[in-house]
Amino acid sequence: MKRKLSYRDKLLELANIYDVREIKDYVKSKKNLTVGQIELILRKNKIIIPKDYKSNFIKDNFIKPYTKAKSDLAEFKEETIKDKNRLIRRAENFKHDTSRKLNDIVKSIWKTIGIAGMNFLNILPKLGKTVYLFLGNIFTDVFNGIYNQQLDPKKAKNLIVGIVTVVVITTIAFSGKNYFDSIEAGKIVEIKQPEIKKEAKKPEVKKELKKPEVKKEVKKPEVKKREAKKEVKQKLETKKQDVSEVILPNLNLKTETVLNLFKDVKYDLGEVRSQKLVKPIYFTQFPKDLDALQSTKLKKETFIKIVLPLIVAENEKILADRKKIKILSDKKYTTDLEKQWIRQKLLEYKVKKGDLNELLIRIDVIPTSIALAQAAKESGWGTSRFALEGNAIFGQWTWSGQGIAPLDRDSNKKHKILKFPILRASVKAYQNNLNTHKSYTKFREKRSILRGKNKKIVGLELTDTLNNYAQTGSEYTEILNQIIKQNRLTDFEPVRLVNSVKMIELSS
């Protein structure tokens, strides 16, 4: 991109064109001429300065530098927070690695001691043989002495009793050792048996895995897509009451196919509004031809059907974390795994000094009506370039480079729209943004007040706190209110997933 020249640079370029030596000499001598001095020299040389050279002095010298400094400061703060989080993670990893290494050292020392003990036990047979020979020689000498009447019978009797006692004790010790060795040998045999079974099963697994590979080589890409779509339909059948999560892959489904899938599973927004239940069907991306629908009503309904399960699923996940934190905060003693989980949540929600009260304020649901309205506004009901190319449905900004550059972006701005691999990741990042960023402190405070008063968390009562989400401010919040009211999005606020655990906090 060509750099925009300032008024001073344009004057210097004009001096170069007309070969004004006085100005050139000043530039070569690295002397800074003011704009007024350059204008005076040009007028002396009878050079006319074009009127379009002049620009807004205040804008160029005050507003633009201030805007740039502000964006640089925001970027610096973001990078500082990231660096801090990295250091914390590194410290925790170092702690865990150190404890693991210490455990390994203790295990190795214990193993070495065991090996030394086993080596000592291996010496016992040789020691027994030596003792046997020694005792045999003593017995031979004793009996020979008694027979030849060279020893006192009483002393010989005492000596024989002592030797017999030693032999009995030694025999008991060796028999006990042999008994325990036999038990350990039995255990080793029992442990080794399953390994033989596992080895016998391996060829069967290989045979089963080879079959699909042969089929894949024969099949054409079109046949693969058809079969994948058939599998999706089979997964979405609702004859059984038990419904599991269904994640639809990136098949580049057309809008017509999506609508047919909704008919097959009887996914109707009217029933969702009345029953307050939605099926856990998760699309990874929008249909590319969603904007081709002639009916605006049908386009909006399709958008809501795709986004609604994603928002409800993330809200229920947040409520589960919130419930767990309440339980752990009431416990007198917590395990290492529980402490680690709490530390992870403190980092995720950017809470300092382990403040669990602040964590509870941040870990809370985003009203479904607000999430749907903002998604519709920022993504053009799922038809915008950012939504189709990067699954970005909430228009979040980034300066890290991992995003899509807006076409109408000012030359002095460097922000991009954050992109995501799947739609659900965009929903999660949006909810985390509202629950952590300082711009939405009022939103979290008002929501916490409603919690404290045991009132319903209604979207229309919180939209006025989101004026910092867009540059238009209060105008943006009015648009959100219109979208919520016109499309009856408040009907979806008590909605939960089918077969999900009923939580009191979801409706209170």
C-alpha positions in Angstrom: 0.0 0.0 0.0 1.3 3.4 -0.9 2.2 5.6 2.0 0.1 8.8 2.5 2.5 11.8 2.2 2.3 14.6 4.7 2.1 18.3 3.7 5.8 18.8 4.4 6.8 15.8 2.4 4.7 17.1 -0.5 6.6 20.5 -0.3 10.0 18.7 -0.3 8.8 16.6 -3.4 7.8 19.8 -5.1 11.3 21.3 -4.4 12.9 18.2 -6.0 10.7 18.5 -9.1 11.7 22.2 -9.6 15.3 21.5 -8.5 15.4 24.1 -5.7 19.1 23.9 -4.7 18.7 25.9 -1.4 16.2 23.4 0.0 18.3 20.4 -1.3 21.4 21.8 0.4 19.5 22.1 3.7 18.3 18.5 3.3 21.8 17.2 2.6 23.2 19.0 5.6 20.5 17.2 7.7 19.0 20.5 8.9 15.3 20.4 9.7 13.4 23.1 7.9 10.0 24.0 9.2 7.0 24.0 6.8 6.9 27.8 6.9 10.5 28.1 5.8 10.0 25.6 3.0 7.0 27.6 1.8 9.0 30.9 1.9 11.9 29.5 -0.1 9.4 28.1 -2.7 7.7 31.4 -3.1 11.1 33.2 -3.5 11.8 30.9 -6.4 8.3 31.8 -7.8 6.9 28.3 -7.4 3.2 28.1 -7.0 2.0 25.7 -4.2 -1.1 23.7 -5.2 -4.1 24.2 -3.0 -4.8 20.5 -2.7 -1.4 20.1 -0.9 -2.8 21.6 2.2 -4.5 19.2 4.6 -6.1 19.3 7.9 -3.3 20.4 10.3 -5.1 19.4 13.5 -6.1 16.0 12.1 -2.6 15.2 10.7 -0.6 16.5 13.7 -2.9 15.7 16.7 -5.8 13.4 16.0 -4.0 10.8 13.9 -0.9 10.5 16.2 -3.3 10.2 19.2 -5.3 7.4 17.5 -2.2 5.6 16.5 -0.7 5.9 20.1 -4.0 4.6 21.5 -4.1 1.6 19.2 -0.4 0.9 20.0 -1.1 1.1 23.7 -4.1 -1.3 23.4 -1.9 -3.7 21.5 0.9 -3.4 24.1 -1.6 -4.1 26.9 -2.9 -7.2 25.1 0.6 -8.5 24.5 1.5 -7.8 28.2 -1.4 -9.8 29.4 -0.5 -12.6 27.0 3.1 -12.6 28.2 2.0 -12.7 31.8 -0.3 -15.7 31.2 2.6 -17.4 29.4 4.8 -16.9 32.4 2.2 -18.2 34.8 1.7 -21.3 32.6 5.4 -21.8 32.4 5.7 -21.6 36.2 3.0 -24.1 36.7 4.5 -26.5 34.1 7.9 -26.1 35.8 6.3 -27.0 39.2 4.6 -30.1 37.8 7.7 -31.2 35.9 9.9 -30.8 39.0 7.5 -32.8 41.1 7.3 -35.5 38.4 11.2 -35.6 38.2 11.4 -35.9 42.0 9.0 -38.8 42.0 11.0 -40.5 39.3 14.2 -40.1 41.3 12.6 -41.6 44.4 11.3 -44.5 42.3 14.7 -45.1 40.8 16.3 -45.1 44.2 13.7 -47.5 45.6 14.3 -49.8 42.6 18.0 -49.7 43.1 17.6 -50.7 46.8 15.3 -53.5 45.7 17.9 -54.8 43.2 20.6 -54.7 45.8 18.3 -56.7 48.2 17.7 -59.3 45.5 21.4 -59.6 44.9 21.9 -60.2 48.6 19.3 -62.9 48.5 21.1 -64.5 45.6 24.1 -64.9 47.9 22.2 -66.9 50.5 22.5 -70.3 48.7 26.3 -70.0 48.6 26.2 -68.9 52.2 24.0 -71.9 53.1 26.4 -74.2 51.4 29.3 -72.8 53.4 27.3 -73.1 56.7 26.4 -76.7 55.7 30.1 -77.6 55.2 31.1 -75.8 58.4 28.4 -77.6 60.5 29.2 -80.9 58.9 32.8 -80.6 59.9 31.9 -79.6 63.4 29.5 -82.6 63.8 32.1 -84.9 62.5 34.7 -83.6 64.9 32.3 -83.6 67.9 31.2 -87.2 67.3 34.7 -88.4 66.7 35.7 -86.7 70.0 32.9 -88.3 71.9 33.7 -91.7 70.4 37.3 -91.4 71.3 36.3 -90.0 74.8 38.3 -86.8 74.2 35.3 -84.5 75.1 33.1 -84.1 78.1 29.6 -85.6 77.4 27.7 -82.7 79.0 29.6 -80.1 76.9 29.1 -82.1 73.8 25.3 -82.4 74.5 25.0 -78.6 74.9 27.0 -78.0 71.7 24.8 -80.4 69.7 21.6 -78.8 71.0 22.8 -75.4 70.0 23.8 -76.5 66.5 20.4 -78.3 66.0 18.6 -75.1 67.1 20.6 -73.0 64.5 19.8 -75.6 61.8 16.1 -75.5 62.6 15.9 -71.7 62.5 17.9 -71.6 59.2 15.5 -74.2 57.7 12.4 -72.3 58.7 13.9 -69.1 57.2 14.7 -70.7 53.9 11.3 -72.4 53.7 9.5 -69.1 54.3 11.6 -67.5 51.6 10.8 -70.2 49.1 7.0 -69.9 50.0 7.0 -66.2 49.3 9.0 -66.6 46.1 6.4 -69.1 44.9 3.6 -66.6 45.6 5.4 -63.9 43.6 6.0 -66.3 40.8 2.3 -67.0 40.7 1.5 -63.3 40.5 4.0 -62.8 37.6 2.3 -65.6 35.7 -1.2 -64.1 36.4 0.0 -60.7 35.1 1.6 -62.2 31.9 -1.6 -64.1 30.9 -3.6 -61.1 29.6 -0.6 -60.0 27.4 -0.9 -63.3 25.5 -4.6 -62.7 24.9 -4.0 -59.2 23.7 -1.4 -60.4 21.2 -3.9 -63.0 19.9 -6.4 -60.2 19.2 -4.1 -58.0 17.2 -4.5 -59.8 13.8 -8.3 -59.4 14.1 -8.1 -55.6 14.5 -5.8 -55.4 11.5 -8.2 -57.3 9.3 -11.1 -55.1 10.4 -9.1 -51.9 9.6 -8.0 -53.1 6.2 -11.6 -53.5 4.8 -12.6 -49.8 4.7 -9.3 -48.9 3.0 -10.1 -51.1 0.0 -13.5 -49.6 -0.3 -12.2 -46.0 -0.1 -9.9 -46.6 -3.1 -12.9 -47.7 -5.3 -15.3 -45.0 -4.2 -15.5 -41.6 -6.1 -15.6 -38.3 -4.3 -19.3 -37.8 -5.1 -20.2 -41.1 -3.6 -18.3 -40.2 -0.5 -20.3 -37.0 -0.1 -23.6 -38.8 -0.6 -22.7 -41.4 2.0 -21.6 -38.8 4.5 -24.9 -37.0 4.1 -26.7 -40.3 4.6 -24.8 -40.8 7.8 -25.7 -37.3 9.0 -29.4 -38.1 8.4 -29.1 -41.4 10.3 -27.5 -39.6 13.2 -30.3 -37.0 13.3 -33.1 -39.5 13.5 -35.2 -38.9 16.6 -37.3 -42.0 16.9 -35.5 -42.8 20.2 -35.9 -40.5 23.2 -32.2 -40.5 24.0 -30.5 -37.8 21.9 -26.7 -37.4 21.8 -24.7 -34.5 20.4 -24.5 -34.4 16.7 -21.6 -32.5 15.1 -22.1 -31.9 11.4 -18.7 -32.0 9.5 -17.4 -29.5 7.0 -19.3 -31.0 4.0 -20.0 -27.6 2.4 -23.7 -28.3 2.7 -26.0 -26.3 0.5 -28.9 -24.4 2.1 -31.4 -26.8 0.5 -29.7 -29.8 2.1 -29.7 -28.1 5.5 -33.4 -27.3 5.2 -34.1 -31.0 4.3 -32.1 -32.1 7.3 -34.2 -29.9 9.6 -37.4 -31.4 8.1 -36.1 -34.9 8.6 -35.4 -34.3 12.3 -38.5 -32.2 12.8 -36.5 -29.2 13.9 -39.2 -26.4 14.2 -38.7 -23.1 16.0 -42.4 -23.1 17.0 -41.9 -26.3 19.0 -38.7 -24.9 20.5 -40.5 -21.8 21.7 -43.3 -23.8 23.3 -41.3 -26.7 24.8 -38.2 -24.6 25.6 -36.0 -27.5 24.3 -33.6 -27.6 21.4 -31.8 -30.6 19.9 -27.9 -30.7 20.2 -27.2 -30.3 16.5 -23.9 -28.4 15.9 -23.0 -27.0 12.5 -19.3 -26.3 12.0 -20.0 -23.6 9.3 -22.8 -21.7 7.5 -24.0 -22.8 4.1 -22.3 -20.7 1.4 -25.5 -20.0 -0.4 -27.6 -18.9 2.6 -28.0 -15.4 1.1 -29.5 -16.9 -2.0 -32.8 -17.6 -0.1 -35.5 -15.3 -1.4 -37.6 -15.4 1.8 -36.1 -13.1 4.5 -38.1 -15.0 7.1 -36.8 -18.4 6.1 -33.2 -17.0 6.0 -33.5 -15.7 9.6 -35.1 -18.9 10.9 -32.3 -21.0 9.3 -29.7 -18.7 10.9 -31.4 -19.1 14.3 -31.6 -22.9 14.0 -27.9 -23.1 13.3 -26.7 -20.7 16.0 -29.2 -21.4 18.8 -27.8 -24.9 19.9 -24.3 -23.5 19.9 -25.2 -20.7 22.3 -27.3 -22.9 24.6 -24.6 -25.5 24.8 -21.9 -23.0 25.8 -24.3 -21.4 28.4 -25.0 -24.8 30.0 -21.2 -25.5 30.1 -20.7 -22.1 31.9 -23.5 -23.0 34.4 -21.8 -26.3 35.1 -18.5 -24.6 35.8 -20.3 -22.0 38.0 -22.0 -24.8 40.0 -18.7 -26.6 40.5 -17.0 -23.4 41.8 -19.7 -22.9 44.3 -19.3 -26.4 45.6 -15.5 -26.1 45.8 -15.6 -22.7 47.6 -17.8 -24.3 50.3 -15.4 -27.2 50.8 -12.9 -27.1 53.6 -10.3 -29.2 51.8 -9.7 -29.5 48.1 -7.6 -32.0 46.1 -4.7 -31.1 43.9 -6.8 -31.7 40.8 -9.5 -29.4 42.1 -7.0 -26.7 42.9 -5.5 -27.1 39.4 -8.9 -26.7 37.8 -9.6 -23.6 39.8 -6.3 -22.1 38.7 -7.1 -22.9 35.1 -10.5 -21.1 35.4 -8.8 -18.0 37.1 -6.5 -17.8 34.1 -9.3 -18.3 31.6 -11.4 -15.6 33.1 -8.5 -13.2 33.9 -9.1 -13.0 37.6 -6.2 -11.9 39.8 -5.2 -13.0 43.3 -7.5 -16.0 43.3 -10.7 -14.0 44.0 -13.5 -16.6 43.8 -16.2 -14.0 44.3 -15.0 -12.1 41.2 -14.7 -15.4 39.4 -18.4 -16.1 40.1 -19.3 -12.7 38.8 -17.5 -13.4 35.5 -18.6 -17.1 35.1 -22.2 -16.6 34.1 -24.4 -17.0 31.1 -24.8 -14.5 28.2 -28.6 -14.1 27.6 -29.5 -16.1 24.5 -31.5 -13.2 23.1 -28.5 -10.8 23.2 -26.1 -13.5 21.7 -28.5 -14.2 18.8 -29.1 -10.4 18.2 -25.4 -9.6 18.2 -24.6 -12.6 16.0 -27.3 -11.5 13.5 -26.1 -7.9 13.5 -22.4 -8.6 13.1 -22.7 -11.4 10.6 -25.6 -10.1 8.5 -27.6 -13.2 9.5 -24.8 -15.5 8.6 -24.1 -14.1 5.1 -21.2 -11.7 5.7 -17.7 -12.3 4.3 -16.2 -12.8 7.8 -18.9 -15.4 8.7 -18.4 -17.4 5.6 -14.6 -17.3 5.3 -13.6 -17.3 9.0 -16.7 -18.5 11.0 -16.6 -15.0 12.7 -20.2 -14.2 13.7 -19.5 -11.6 16.4 -17.0 -9.3 14.6 -14.3 -9.5 17.3 -11.1 -7.4 16.5 -7.6 -8.7 16.7 -4.1 -7.3 16.2 -2.2 -10.5 16.3 -2.4 -11.2 12.5 -4.7 -14.3 12.8 -7.7 -12.7 11.1 -9.4 -11.3 8.0 -8.6 -7.6 7.1 -11.8 -5.5 6.5 -12.0 -4.0 3.0 -13.2 -0.6 4.2 -10.5 -0.3 7.0 -8.7 3.1 7.3 -5.1 3.2 6.3 -3.9 4.2 9.8 -5.7 1.2 11.4 -4.2 -2.3 11.6 -6.9 -4.4 13.2 -8.4 -7.6 11.7 -11.5 -9.6 12.3 -10.7 -12.7 14.4 -11.4 -15.9 12.5 -12.2 -19.4 13.9 -12.0 -23.0 12.7 -15.6 -23.7 13.6 -18.7 -21.7 14.6 -18.7 -23.0 18.2 -15.2 -21.6 18.8 -16.5 -18.1 17.8 -19.4 -18.4 20.3 -17.0 -19.4 23.1 -14.6 -16.6 22.3 -17.5 -14.1 22.3 -18.9 -15.2 25.6 -15.4 -15.1 27.2 -14.9 -11.6 25.8 -18.1 -10.3 27.5 -17.1 -12.1 30.7 -13.5 -10.8 30.9 -13.0 -7.5 29.0 -12.9 -4.3 31.0 -15.2 -2.6 28.5 -18.1 -4.8 29.7 -17.7 -4.3 33.4 -21.1 -2.6 33.7 -22.7 -5.6 31.9 -21.3 -8.0 34.4 -22.1 -5.8 37.4 -25.8 -5.4 36.3 -26.0 -9.2 35.7 -24.6 -9.9 39.1 -27.2 -7.6 40.7 -30.0 -9.5 39.0 -28.5 -12.7 40.3 -28.4 -11.3 43.8 -32.0 -10.3 43.7 -33.0 -13.8 42.3 -34.4 -12.1 39.1 -34.4 -13.5 35.6 -31.4 -12.5 33.5 -33.3 -10.8 30.6 -31.5 -9.6 27.5 -33.5 -6.4 27.1 -32.4 -5.3 30.6 -28.7 -5.7 29.8 -28.4 -4.3 26.2 -27.8 -0.7 27.4 -24.5 -1.9 29.0 -23.1 -2.9 25.6 -22.6 0.5 24.1 -18.8 -0.1 24.0 -19.2 -3.1 21.7 -19.4 -0.8 18.6 -18.3 2.7 17.7 -21.9 3.8 17.3 -22.6 3.5 21.0 -26.2 4.0 22.1 -27.3 3.6 18.4 -25.9 0.1 18.4 -27.8 -0.9 21.6 -31.1 0.5 20.1 -30.5 -1.7 17.0 -30.0 -4.8 19.3 -33.3 -4.0 21.0 -35.1 -3.8 17.7 -33.7 -7.2 16.5 -34.7 -8.9 19.8 -38.2 -7.5 19.8 -39.0 -7.9 16.0 -37.7 -11.6 16.0 -39.1 -12.5 19.5 -35.7 -13.7 20.6 -36.6 -13.4 24.3 -38.6 -16.7 23.8 -35.3 -18.5 23.5 -33.8 -17.4 26.8 -35.1 -20.3 29.0 -34.3 -22.8 26.2 -32.1 -25.7 27.2 -30.7 -28.8 25.3 -32.7 -32.0 25.0 -31.7 -34.5 27.6 -29.5 -31.9 29.4 -29.5 -31.7 33.2 -32.1 -29.3 34.4 -30.4 -26.4 36.2 -32.2 -23.9 38.4 -29.8 -21.1 37.5 -30.8 -21.3 33.8 -34.3 -20.0 34.5 -33.6 -17.9 37.6 
